[in-house]
């Protein structure tokens, strides 16, 4: 079992682990570092070091290749006056000998004060946090999330536009496999930006990300003309569905008439965010991948659009744009140092009167049960790349799910604690009364003390093979209300 973390240990695994106010605090601290330690000849570059963290060590634990993320974290720690230790090549680490992530984290936590981890498995950073008494920062886990890249992206957008609310951001490329995109769209929605996905063929947002934007971030959907699939318009707080109305927002579907017209609306794009094809995370064939070049940006709606890219680029972003004043991707990369300096210093409590060490906010998660599946039977995370499917981690990780109520329904879904992939269809079984049902309210209305009596199965045949019989209307109010009698 994982050791209990220290009471004030704070981890940043998802961008939603940070509240909007905390993100703004990160930006304020980052700007203060740019002002105090910046290069007078380059407004986006840190040029001098401080003495804020002379006794602190950062451990960078990278199981995947990295240039910007690892080096900017290590530079950030050096600029704070601290130092770092690194394991940047899994082939030369104990991982090559078969050591589990859980064991590595428990050992390395004795050598450092804060840890940044990158791993090819979705949810690996969340598992690391379960075993770490020091803060864990997610430097990218599989195709799940990359929260610190999103902090850099948002900081860049705010520097360029003075605001995030009501910005119109087009996102082009591999929206399916890019962990950067998944963190980014959640953050844009929370800050009230408009999101225009422009996916490559077959690389749309994963269904669970798309649905979460709609149901939990209350984003609306408007069909486009095929070149742009959706437009999300985020609401004012408190959360209420927003209407597509107002003098600065006019829908137009007159794509076939004289003059064509903007297929989505006539408001100009504020930023175009480009991402590469994530070839390391898919076996799908790449076809029709969008390329952002001077010809693309000639459209009037992009006349003042900043162009961002998390880098590295391949051929989806033309090098001829480097001299265009709309290109900000190298500034975006430079901001990685002050932004990560700010995050590290806040996690370690180095700023007087400001700290992220205690979880004081974060994303407003619905209160939900956590269902833990027994090892020998039942449902497993549906994401084949989730850390729960890694054989080396099998002694340390369980299939665990948040029980999340479906919007407007008396039903629920299971959301993996590690990779946040949803399972919509499953069967619930009572170990005590030996029935199973497709009525997921049986799990939704279960109390904490009763949840251990339930099992979840992915398929009806699995439940039957383990000796359970189907009961159509079983346990709508949970097993605590069940009589000991069973009725088929």
C-alpha positions in Angstrom: 0.0 0.0 0.0 1.1 3.6 -0.6 2.5 5.5 2.4 0.5 8.4 3.7 1.9 11.7 2.3 2.8 14.5 4.6 -0.3 16.6 5.6 0.8 19.6 3.5 2.1 17.7 0.5 0.6 19.3 -2.7 0.8 17.6 -6.1 0.1 19.1 -9.5 -1.0 16.2 -11.7 -3.9 17.8 -13.7 -4.4 21.5 -14.6 -7.6 21.0 -12.6 -5.6 20.5 -9.5 -5.1 24.2 -9.5 -7.9 26.7 -8.9 -8.2 29.7 -11.2 -7.0 31.9 -8.4 -4.0 29.7 -7.9 -3.1 29.8 -11.6 -3.3 33.6 -11.5 -1.0 33.5 -8.5 1.5 31.4 -10.5 1.3 34.1 -13.2 1.9 36.9 -10.8 4.9 35.3 -9.3 6.3 34.4 -12.7 5.9 38.0 -13.8 7.7 39.2 -10.7 10.7 36.9 -11.6 10.7 38.2 -15.1 10.8 41.8 -13.7 13.5 41.1 -11.2 15.7 38.5 -12.9 14.8 39.1 -16.6 17.1 40.0 -19.5 16.7 43.7 -20.2 17.2 43.0 -23.9 14.7 40.2 -24.0 11.4 40.6 -22.2 10.6 36.8 -22.0 14.0 35.5 -20.8 15.2 34.9 -17.3 18.9 36.0 -17.3 20.0 36.0 -13.6 19.6 33.7 -10.6 18.1 34.3 -7.2 18.9 32.9 -3.8 15.4 31.7 -2.8 16.1 28.0 -2.7 19.7 27.4 -1.8 18.9 24.3 0.3 16.4 22.6 -2.1 16.8 19.9 -4.7 14.6 19.1 -7.6 14.5 15.5 -9.0 13.6 15.1 -12.6 12.4 11.6 -13.4 11.9 11.2 -17.1 10.9 7.9 -18.7 10.3 9.6 -22.1 12.5 11.9 -24.2 12.3 15.6 -23.4 14.1 18.8 -24.2 12.1 21.8 -23.1 10.2 20.4 -20.1 13.2 18.8 -18.4 15.7 21.5 -19.2 13.3 24.3 -18.2 12.5 22.6 -14.9 16.2 22.1 -14.2 17.0 25.7 -15.3 14.1 27.0 -13.1 15.5 25.2 -10.0 19.0 26.6 -10.7 17.6 30.1 -11.2 15.9 29.8 -7.8 19.3 29.1 -6.3 18.7 25.4 -5.8 20.0 22.3 -7.6 18.7 19.3 -9.3 19.3 15.6 -9.8 18.1 13.8 -12.9 17.2 10.5 -14.4 16.7 11.4 -18.0 17.3 8.0 -19.7 15.3 5.0 -18.6 17.8 2.7 -20.3 20.4 3.8 -17.8 18.2 3.7 -14.7 16.8 0.9 -12.6 13.7 0.9 -14.8 15.8 -1.1 -17.3 16.2 -3.7 -14.6 12.4 -3.9 -14.1 12.0 -1.6 -11.1 8.5 -0.3 -10.6 7.6 3.4 -10.7 6.2 3.1 -7.2 9.5 1.8 -5.8 11.5 4.4 -7.7 9.4 7.3 -6.4 9.7 6.1 -2.8 13.5 6.0 -3.1 14.0 9.2 -5.0 11.7 11.1 -2.6 14.5 10.7 0.0 17.0 12.5 -2.3 15.0 15.6 -3.2 12.4 18.1 -2.1 10.2 18.2 -5.2 9.9 15.8 -8.1 8.8 16.3 -11.8 7.9 13.1 -13.7 7.3 12.2 -17.3 6.0 8.8 -18.2 4.5 7.1 -21.3 1.6 5.6 -19.3 -1.5 7.6 -18.7 -2.1 8.2 -15.0 1.5 7.4 -14.0 2.0 10.8 -12.3 -1.1 10.2 -10.2 0.3 6.8 -9.1 3.6 8.5 -8.3 1.8 11.0 -6.1 0.3 8.2 -4.1 3.8 7.0 -3.1 5.5 10.3 -2.7 5.9 12.4 0.5 7.2 15.3 -1.5 5.4 17.3 -4.2 5.0 15.6 -7.6 4.6 17.7 -10.7 3.3 16.0 -13.8 5.7 16.7 -16.7 3.4 14.7 -19.1 1.9 11.3 -18.6 1.0 9.4 -21.8 -1.8 11.1 -23.6 -3.5 12.2 -20.4 -2.3 15.7 -19.4 0.6 18.1 -19.3 -0.4 20.8 -16.8 2.8 22.9 -16.7 2.8 23.2 -20.5 -0.7 24.6 -20.2 0.5 27.1 -17.6 3.1 28.3 -20.1 0.5 28.5 -22.8 -2.0 30.5 -20.7 0.8 32.8 -19.5 1.8 33.5 -23.1 -1.8 34.2 -24.2 -2.3 36.5 -21.3 0.9 38.4 -22.0 -0.2 38.9 -25.6 -3.8 39.6 -25.1 -4.0 41.0 -21.5 -6.8 38.6 -20.8 -8.0 35.0 -21.2 -11.8 35.5 -21.0 -13.6 35.7 -24.3 -10.4 34.9 -26.3 -11.1 32.9 -29.4 -8.5 30.1 -29.8 -8.3 27.7 -32.7 -6.6 24.4 -31.9 -5.2 22.5 -34.9 -3.7 19.0 -35.3 -3.7 15.9 -33.2 -6.3 16.6 -30.5 -6.7 13.0 -29.7 -3.2 12.0 -28.6 -1.9 15.3 -27.4 -1.8 15.5 -23.6 -0.9 19.2 -24.0 -4.3 19.8 -25.8 -6.3 18.0 -23.1 -4.9 20.2 -20.3 -5.2 23.3 -22.5 -8.9 22.9 -23.4 -9.9 22.4 -19.8 -8.1 25.5 -18.8 -9.4 27.6 -21.7 -13.0 26.6 -20.8 -12.5 27.4 -17.1 -11.2 30.9 -18.0 -14.0 31.7 -20.3 -12.3 31.4 -23.7 -13.9 30.2 -26.9 -12.4 27.0 -28.4 -12.5 26.1 -32.0 -11.1 22.6 -32.6 -9.6 22.0 -36.0 -8.5 18.3 -35.7 -6.7 16.3 -38.3 -8.8 13.6 -39.8 -9.6 11.0 -37.2 -7.8 12.9 -34.4 -10.7 14.6 -32.7 -10.8 15.2 -29.0 -11.2 11.9 -27.1 -14.9 11.3 -26.3 -14.4 11.6 -22.5 -12.6 15.0 -22.9 -15.3 16.2 -25.3 -18.1 15.2 -23.1 -16.5 16.6 -20.0 -16.2 19.9 -21.7 -20.0 19.8 -22.5 -21.3 18.3 -19.2 -18.9 19.5 -16.5 -17.7 22.8 -18.1 -21.1 23.5 -19.6 -19.8 24.2 -23.1 -22.2 24.4 -26.0 -21.8 22.7 -29.4 -22.4 24.2 -32.8 -21.8 22.2 -36.0 -19.5 23.6 -38.6 -18.9 23.0 -42.3 -16.6 20.0 -41.9 -13.4 22.0 -41.7 -14.1 23.0 -38.1 -16.1 20.5 -36.2 -17.2 22.4 -33.1 -17.2 25.7 -31.3 -17.3 25.7 -27.5 -18.6 28.9 -25.9 -17.9 28.9 -22.1 -20.4 30.4 -19.7 -20.3 33.1 -17.1 -20.0 31.8 -13.5 -21.9 30.5 -11.8 -22.1 27.7 -14.4 -25.0 28.2 -16.8 -25.1 27.3 -20.5 -24.2 30.3 -22.5 -26.1 31.5 -25.5 -24.5 32.4 -28.8 -25.6 35.9 -28.9 -24.2 39.4 -28.6 -22.9 42.2 -30.9 -19.4 40.7 -31.1 -20.6 37.2 -31.9 -22.5 36.4 -35.0 -23.0 32.9 -36.4 -22.9 32.4 -40.1 -23.6 29.2 -42.0 -23.8 30.9 -45.5 -20.8 28.8 -46.8 -22.4 28.1 -50.1 -23.7 31.5 -51.0 -22.1 34.4 -52.8 -18.8 35.3 -51.2 -18.7 32.2 -49.0 -18.4 33.8 -45.6 -16.9 32.5 -42.3 -18.5 29.1 -41.7 -18.4 29.6 -37.9 -18.8 33.3 -37.2 -17.3 36.7 -38.2 -15.3 37.4 -35.0 -11.6 37.1 -35.7 -9.4 34.4 -34.2 -7.1 35.6 -31.3 -4.7 32.7 -31.3 -3.9 29.5 -33.3 -2.5 26.7 -31.2 -0.7 24.0 -33.3 0.4 20.6 -32.2 2.3 17.9 -33.9 1.1 14.4 -34.8 1.7 12.2 -31.8 3.1 9.3 -33.7 4.5 7.6 -30.6 1.0 7.2 -29.2 -0.9 5.7 -32.1 -0.7 3.1 -34.8 -3.2 5.1 -36.9 -2.2 6.2 -40.4 -1.6 9.9 -40.7 -3.7 11.5 -43.4 -4.6 15.1 -44.2 -2.7 16.6 -41.4 -3.2 20.4 -41.2 -0.3 22.6 -41.9 0.0 26.2 -40.6 1.9 28.4 -43.0 1.8 31.8 -44.5 -1.0 30.9 -46.9 -3.2 29.6 -44.1 -2.7 32.8 -42.1 -3.7 35.0 -45.1 -7.3 34.5 -44.2 -8.6 37.8 -42.7 -9.8 36.1 -39.5 -6.2 35.2 -38.6 -4.8 38.7 -39.3 -4.0 39.4 -35.7 -3.8 35.8 -34.4 -0.8 34.8 -32.3 0.6 31.4 -33.4 1.5 29.0 -30.5 3.1 25.6 -30.5 4.3 23.5 -27.5 7.2 22.2 -29.7 8.9 20.2 -31.0 7.5 20.8 -34.5 7.9 18.5 -37.4 6.2 19.7 -40.6 2.9 21.0 -39.3 4.3 24.5 -38.7 6.2 26.1 -41.5 9.6 27.6 -40.6 8.9 30.6 -42.8 6.6 31.8 -40.0 9.4 32.2 -37.6 10.0 35.8 -38.7 6.3 36.6 -38.6 5.4 38.9 -35.7 2.4 36.6 -35.0 4.7 33.7 -34.2 5.2 33.5 -30.4 6.2 29.8 -29.9 9.8 30.6 -29.0 8.7 33.1 -26.4 6.2 30.5 -25.2 9.1 28.1 -24.7 11.1 30.8 -22.9 8.3 31.4 -20.5 8.7 27.9 -19.3 11.5 29.0 -16.9 9.7 31.8 -15.0 6.4 29.9 -14.9 8.1 26.7 -13.5 10.1 28.8 -11.1 6.9 30.2 -9.8 5.2 26.8 -9.5 8.2 25.3 -7.7 8.6 28.2 -5.3 4.9 28.1 -4.4 4.9 24.3 -3.9 7.9 24.6 -1.6 6.5 27.6 0.3 9.4 29.9 -0.7 7.2 33.0 -1.3 6.4 34.9 1.8 2.8 34.7 2.7 1.9 32.7 -0.5 1.9 28.9 -0.8 0.4 26.1 -2.8 1.6 23.5 -0.2 -1.9 22.9 1.2 -4.7 22.1 -1.1 -6.8 25.2 -0.6 -8.7 25.2 -3.8 -8.3 23.4 -7.1 -11.0 22.4 -9.5 -14.4 22.0 -7.9 -14.8 18.2 -8.2 -18.2 16.8 -7.4 -18.3 14.9 -4.2 -18.2 11.2 -5.2 -17.5 7.8 -3.9 -14.3 6.0 -5.0 -14.9 2.5 -6.0 -11.9 0.1 -5.8 -12.1 -3.0 -7.8 -10.8 -6.3 -6.2 -7.8 -7.6 -8.0 -9.1 -11.0 -8.9 -12.5 -10.1 -10.5 -14.5 -7.5 -12.3 -14.0 -4.3 -14.3 -10.7 -2.7 -15.3 -9.9 0.7 -16.8 -10.9 0.8 -20.4 -7.8 2.7 -21.4 -5.2 0.2 -22.5 -2.4 2.7 -21.9 -3.4 3.4 -18.3 -0.8 2.8 -15.6 -3.1 0.1 -14.1 -2.3 -2.1 -17.0 1.5 -1.9 -16.5 2.7 -5.3 -15.2 5.5 -3.9 -13.1 3.0 -1.8 -11.1 0.5 -4.6 -10.5 1.5 -5.0 -6.8 1.0 -1.3 -6.2 -2.0 -0.2 -8.2 -5.7 -1.1 -8.2 -8.4 -0.3 -10.7 -10.0 2.6 -8.8 -12.8 4.8 -10.1 -14.7 7.9 -9.1 -18.4 7.3 -9.2 -19.6 10.3 -11.3 -23.3 11.1 -11.7 -24.4 11.6 -15.3 -25.8 15.0 -16.0 -29.5 15.2 -15.5 -29.9 11.4 -15.0 -30.2 9.0 -12.1 -27.3 7.0 -13.5 -23.5 7.2 -13.2 -20.2 6.5 -14.9 -16.9 5.2 -13.6 -14.0 7.6 -14.0 -10.5 6.1 -13.6 -8.7 7.7 -10.7 -5.4 7.6 -12.6 -6.1 8.5 -16.3 -9.6 9.9 -16.0 -11.1 7.8 -18.8 -14.8 7.2 -18.3 -16.7 3.9 -18.5 -20.3 4.5 -19.3 -21.8 1.0 -19.6 -21.2 -1.6 -16.9 -23.0 -3.9 -14.5 -23.3 -3.7 -10.7 -23.4 -6.8 -8.6 -24.2 -7.4 -4.9 -21.8 -9.8 -3.3 -24.2 -10.3 -0.4 -27.3 -11.1 -2.4 -25.6 -12.5 -5.6 -27.6 -10.4 -8.1 -26.4 -8.0 -10.8 -28.1 -5.2 -12.6 -27.5 -2.7 -15.4 -29.1 -0.1 -13.2 -26.0 2.0 -12.2 -28.0 3.9 -9.7 -27.3 0.9 -7.4 -23.7 2.3 -7.3 -24.6 5.9 -7.4 -26.8 5.8 -4.2 -24.5 3.5 -2.2 -23.0 4.9 1.0 -19.3 4.7 1.8 -19.7 1.8 4.3 -21.7 -0.3 1.8 -19.6 0.1 -1.4 -17.4 -2.8 -0.5 -20.5 -5.1 -0.9 -20.6 -4.2 -4.6 -18.7 -5.4 -7.7 -18.6 -3.9 -11.2 -18.4 -6.0 -14.3 -17.8 -4.8 -17.8 -19.9 -7.6 -19.4 -23.0 -9.5 -18.4 -21.2 -12.8 -19.1 -18.5 -11.9 -16.6 -21.1 -11.5 -13.8 -22.8 -14.7 -14.7 -19.6 -16.7 -14.8 -18.9 -15.5 -11.2 -22.2 -16.9 -10.0 -24.4 -13.8 -10.1 -27.9 -13.7 -11.6 -29.5 -10.8 -13.4 -32.1 -8.7 -11.6 -33.7 -6.0 -13.7 -34.9 -3.6 -11.1 -32.3 -4.4 -8.4 -31.1 -1.9 -5.8 -32.2 1.4 -7.3 -31.5 3.0 -3.9 -28.3 1.0 -3.1 -27.7 -2.3 -1.3 -28.2 -0.7 2.2 -32.0 -0.8 1.3 -32.0 -4.4 0.0 -33.8 -7.1 1.8 -32.1 -10.4 2.1 -34.5 -11.9 -0.4 -33.6 -12.1 -4.0 -36.2 -11.8 -6.8 -35.2 -12.5 -10.4 
